[in-house]
C-alpha cells in the first residue's frame, strides 16, 4: 500500500465519521443553544433544564438518520472491499 492510498482511505473514513457525527450532534447543539438563550432571557438558572430536550432531539436524530447513516456506512464498506486489491498490492 502506497502512502497516497493510505492517506486517501484515511481521509475518506474521517470524512464519513465527521458527517455521521454531525448529523447527530448538530441538532442537539442547536436545541441546547435555544434553551440556553431562553434561560438567559428568563433568568432561569436550572442546569438540568436543557438535558431533556437535548436528549429527545438526539434520540430523534438517531432515529431519523439511522437509515441514511447505515446506507452511507454500507457504501463505504463496499468501496473499501473494491479497493482491497489496490491496498494489498
N, C-alpha and C positions, 0 to 999 in steps of 0.2 A: 504494500500500500504506500503510495507516494504521499508526501506531506500535503499536497494540494487536495487530494481525495479526502484525506482525514479532516482537513480544515473545512471542506465543503460539507461533509457529513455532520460534523460538529455544529457548524453554523445552521444547517437545516434543522437539526434536533433542537438547538436552543431557540430558534425562531418558533418552532411548533409549541414548545413548552411555554414560551412567552405569550403567545396568542391564547393558548388554553387557560393559562392562569389569569390573564387579563379579562377574559370573558366571565370569570367568576368574581374576581377581586374588585373590578371597576364598579359594578353596580352596588356592592357593599360599601365601597368608598364614598360613592355619591350619596347614598342614604345616610351614612354617618355624617357627612358634611351638612346635609339638610337638617338632620336632627341637632347637630351642634349649633347651627345658625338659629334654629328655633329655641334652643336652650339659652343661647346668648340674648336673644330678643326678649324672652320672657323671664330671664333671671332665674331659671330653674337650674339648680346645681346638683342634680341627681346623676351620678356617674353610670348607673345601670340602665338609664332610660334608653340609651341608643343601642343596647345589646339586642333586645328582642327584634326590632325592625331590621337590624343588620343580619341577624340570624335567619329571619324569614326570607329576606331578599337573597341571601347566599344559597339557601335551600332551593328557592325558586329558580335561581340562576343555574344551579347544578341540574335541576330537572329540565329546564328549558334548553340548556346547551349540551345535555348528555348525548343525544343522538349525533349532533354536529361534531362534538369532540371525539366521540368514538369513531365516526367516519373519517375524521382527519387523522387520527392515530392509525387506523387501518390502512389508509392511503400511504402514510409514511412508512409503515411496516412493509407494505408491498413494494414500495420504492427501494427500501433497503435490501429486500430479497433480490430484486432485479439488479442491484448494484453489487451483489455478493461476488460475482466473478471479478469485477474491477477491484474489489477490496483484496481478494485473495491473491491475485496475480500482480 
